[in-house]
Amino acid sequence: MSKPQLEAVLSLLTSVEAGDKSSPASAWLVDGSVPVDAIDENQAMVAIEAARRMGLDGRLREATSAKLKPVRKAASRALHVLRSTGHQIAPAPKASGQWTMGEEAREVPAPVGLIGLPQADGYFPFIMLAYSKDGACVCAGVAGAGQGFQDSDHAHVGRSKARQVIANARRDHNLVEVPFHVALHLVERAFTEGGKGEPHGWGHMLSSVEEGVKNSARLLDPLAQQPASLDSSALQRPEALLEGTHRVVFSLDDSISGPAIDAVMGALTSKLALDDDEKRRRVADEVVAAVNAAFDGIARKNWVLAMDVLSVITEVAGRTEAQKAARAISLALTAGRPGADIPFFRIWTERQLAAVSEMILSVRADKEGAGQ
């Protein structure tokens, strides 16, 4: 395949990933709303290659009956490649001249994926549900690049219960429904980066997902259409992530927050400090040291993924300012910027240390007042 052809295939895959049906080829791949015969020959050949890469054997079988002979031959070759690489191809339905009492066909609903706002440690919740002919398998838990996953579980349920699970999840303002292959991409990225493999039951759920959907998750990057270079102005405007119903919290690990609080208390109660300005400078230094220490370890990788998840969620939800801020933070972390140079983390560290220090000072004042 030539470079221009490969670029055309990758461009088409990106359009399909985004659900863009503006071209006949992408509309055919996304939902079959345009017949293959309505696509011109060159675009049809590109679409055949895209369908092969996505494992869409149903589309390829359809194309083997196209009017244009080159399209039919390309589709047949693509199906042969899929079979030879171990792809399970469902047999084409056979016509029959006899009437028989068959099993009533049951439509299998599309899988559903929801991912949630990152928690204070950078892990994000997920709910993944795939239907089968007889019911559904739901996997839920918390994923992150540090350990891969936490508190993950799965259950086999009937369709009625499955609909109830999804309805309840959709009412949770911290969860956002995204295209299933996008959720699958992000959750499996957490599993891969965490290095612990997949949680129990994950394979059961995936066994009911079409190969094409799984291939889309592994081939297509949901962040491909987002900025690849750091927007410094967006980095300096994290307000959309700091306040409101959809705010995202960052907390220091206990191993860092404990010593940092001791140091802040020492600065605030020091008899050696000349004045309040000196105390404030010493507290600011402790904040910088604490937030920088937080990103010397696994937290950096964890929060890169967390911010990538947040970029996808906010893009789907149409929260433009939050999306820009999340993307900028991810790129800044990836570039190796110190934690203190990223306002989102510095502000939350200031808040955390100030809140605990004020509480300690208040408790001390109450005890001293009671002792008098």
N, C-alpha and C positions, 0 to 999 in steps of 0.2 A: 504494500500500500504506500502510495506516494505521500510526501509531507502535506501537500494541500488536502488530500483526501483524509488523512489522519486528523488534521485540524478541523475539517468539516464534521467528522464523526464526533470529536470531542466537544465541538460547539453544540451539536445536536444533543449529546448526552447532558450537557449543562442545561439546555432548554427543557429537556424532559424532567430533570431533577427539580427544576423550578416550577414544573407544572405549566409551562408556557406552551400554549397550543396555537401560536400565531402562524406557524408554518404547517402545511399539509403533512410533512414528515413527522413533526413532533406530535401533532394531533393524532396521527395513526398510532404512534408508539404509546402515548399517554393513555388513551382510552378507546382507540379504534373509531373515533367519531368521524374520521375521514377514511374512506376505503383506500387500499393500497393502489388501486388503479387510477386514483385521482392525483397521484404523485408523479412528477416527471421522472424519466428514467435515471438521470444522474442522482437526483435526490433520493430516489427509491433505493439505489445501490448503497448510498450512505446510510439510509435508514435500516437496511438489512444488516449491515455491519454493526450498527448500534444495537439492534435487537439481539444479535449474536452475543455481543459483549455483556448485555444485560440478562441473557438467558431467557428471552421471551419466546419460547418455543411456539406458543399459540399464535403470535404474530407471524412467525416464520412459516408455520403450516399454512396460514392464510395466504401468504405471499407465494407459496408454491402453486397456487391457482390463479396467479395474476395473468393479465392479458399479454404482457410483454415477456417474451421468452428469456431475455437476459435476467430479468427480475426473478422469474421462476427458477432458473438455474442457480442464481446466487443464493436464493432462499434454501434450495435443496442442499447446496454445499455447506451453508451455515448450520443447517440441522445435522448434517453428517459430522461436522466439527464438534458440535455440542455432544453428540452421542459418543464420539471417540474420546472425549475428555471426561466421560463419566457422568454427564448431565442426564438426569432421568427425564425422558421425553414421554409424555402421556400419549397413548395411542389415539389416532384420529378416530372419531366416531364412524361406525360402519352403518351404511344404509341397509335396511332390511325390507324384504317384500312381504313379510308376515307380521301380523299384529300379535304382540305378546304382552302379557301382564308384567310390566317392569316396575322397578322401585321408583317411587315418586322422587323426581329431582329436587334437591334442596339447595338453594343458593347459599354459598358460603360467604358471609360478609368479609369485607376487607379488614386486615389487622389494624389495631389502633395503638398509637404511641403517645404518651404524655411525659414531658419532662418538667422539672420544677426549678424554682429559683434556688441558687446555691445557698447552703447553710453557712454558718459562721466559720466552719472549718474548710469550706471549699467543696464539700461533697454535695451532690445534687440528687434529688429524688426522681424516680422514674416508675412508670407503670406501662407495661407492654402486654398487649393481649392479642392472641391469634386464635381465630375460629377454625374449627374442623367441622366435619359433617354432623358430628354428634354433640358438640359442645364447644368449649373454649379452654385455653390454657392461659392463665394470667401470671406474669412475673412482676414483682414489685420489690423495690429496695432503694438503697442509696449508693450512688457510684461516685468514684473519684480516682484521680491518677495516683494517689498515694498508695492505697491498698487495693484498688480495683473496685471493691464493693464492700458494703456493710449491711447487716440486717436484711439480707435478701431472702425472699421466699417465693414459692409458686403454689398454684392450686389449679386443679381441674374442676371446672364448673359448667353448669348448663347454660344455655344461651340466655335464659331469662336473668339468671344471676350475673352473667357477664355484662348484660345491658345495664343492670343496676350498678355494678362496679364502675363502669365507664361514666354513667350519669352522675354518680357521686363525685368522681374525680374531676369532671368538667365543672362542677360547682366550686371547686377549690381554687381560689384566686391565685394561689402560689403555683398551680400547675397549668401548663399550656399544652394544648394538643398541637402537634406538628406532624408533617408527613411521616408515616411509619419508618421509611428508610432513613430519614434524617435522625429520628430518635435512636434507631438501631445503630447508625454510624457513631453517634456520640457515646452511647452506653458501651458499645464494644470497644471504642477507643479507650475508655476508662479501664475496662478489663485488661486490655493489652498493656497499657502503660503501668497498671498496678502490678502486673506480673503474677497474679494468683490464679489465672484461668477464669473460667466462667462459673457462676453460682449454680448450685444444684437446681435442676428443672429448666435451665435456660435452653438446653437442647430440645426438651419436650416442646417448649413453646415454638422454637424455630422450625420444628419438623412440620408445622402447619402453615409455614410462610412460603410463598412461591419463590422459586430460585431467582427469578428476575428481580424481585424486591430485595432479596439478600445481596445479589450482585450489585444492585444500584447503591446499596448502603456501603459496599466495600470499594466501589469504583468512583463514586461521586463525592466531592467535598462540599458539604453544605455552606462552607465559608468562602467558596471560590469567588462569589460575586461581591464579597465585602472587601473594603480597602486592604491593600497589602502593605502600605506604608503608614507609619505612625503619624496621626494627627495630633500634634502637641497641644493645640487649643482645646480639642475634645478631652485630652488627658487632664487638663486643668479645670474642667467643668464636670465634676462627678455628681453634682447636686441631684440629678434625676435618679441616681442609684442610692443616695443617702437618706432620702425622705419619702414619705407617702406610703400608701398601701403596699406597693411593690418594692420597698427598699430592700437592699441586700446588706447584710451585716458581716463584718470581719472581726474575728477575735484572735488575740494572741494565744498561742499554746501555753498551757500552765507552766511548762518548764522555762518559758521566757517571761510570762507575766508576773510570776512570783518575785523573782529578783528585781524586775523593773519597778514593781510597786514598792519594794523595800527601798530602792534607790530614790524614787520620787518622794517617799516619806522622809527619807534622810535629808533631801534638799529642802523640803517644806518646813521641817522642824529644826534645821541647822541653826546653831547659835553663832556660826562663823560667817554666815551670809551677811553682806553689808546692808542690803535692802531688798524690797520685794522684787525689783527688776533682776537682781542677781539670782534670786530664787527661781524666777520664771525662766531665766536663761538655763539654769541647771536642769529644770524640769524638761525644757525643750530638748536639751541634749540627751536626756534619758529616753525621751520619746523616739528620737532619731535612732539611738542605739538599739532600742527594742524592736522597732519595725524593720530595721536592717537585718538584725539577727533572725527575725522570723523568716526571711526569704533567703537565708543561706542554705536551707535544707530543702526537704521535699515539698514544702509549701509553695515554692515557686511553680513547680510542675503542676501541682494540684490546682492552683489558682489560674494558670494559663487555660487549662481545660474548663474550669468553672466559668471564666469570662467568655470563652468560646461558646459554651452552652447558653450563657446569658445573652450573647450577641444574637444567637439564633432565636431564642425566645422573644426578645424585644423586637426583632425584625418581624416575626410572625404577628406579634401583638400590635405592631404599628407604633411603637414607642421610640421614635427616632433619636431623641437626645440620649436616652438610656443606651440604645444600641451603639451610638457613636462612642460613648464613654467606655462601654464594656469592650468594644473592639480595640480602642486605644490602650486600655489597661493590659489587655492580652498581648498586644504587640510590644508594649514597654517591658513587660516581664520577660518575654521571649528574647528581647534585645539585651537583657541583663541589667536593666536599670535597678539601682538600689530601691528597696521598699519605701524609704523616706522620700524619694523623689517622685513618688506616685501619690497624689493627694488623697485618693480614696482610702488607701491603707493608713496613711499618716493621720488623717482625721479620725478614723475609727480607733486608732491606737491612743490618740489624745483623749478621746471620749472615754475609752475603757479605763485608762490609768487615772483620769480625773475623777470618774465616778467612784472607783474603789477608794482612792485617797480621801475624797470628801467624806465618804462613809466612815472610814477609819477615824478621821479627825473628829467627826461628829460624835462617834461613840466615846472617844477619849474625853471630849468636852463634857459629855453627859456624866461620865464616871467621876471626873474631877469636880463637877458641880454637885453631884450627890455626896461626895466626900467632905464637902465644906460644911 
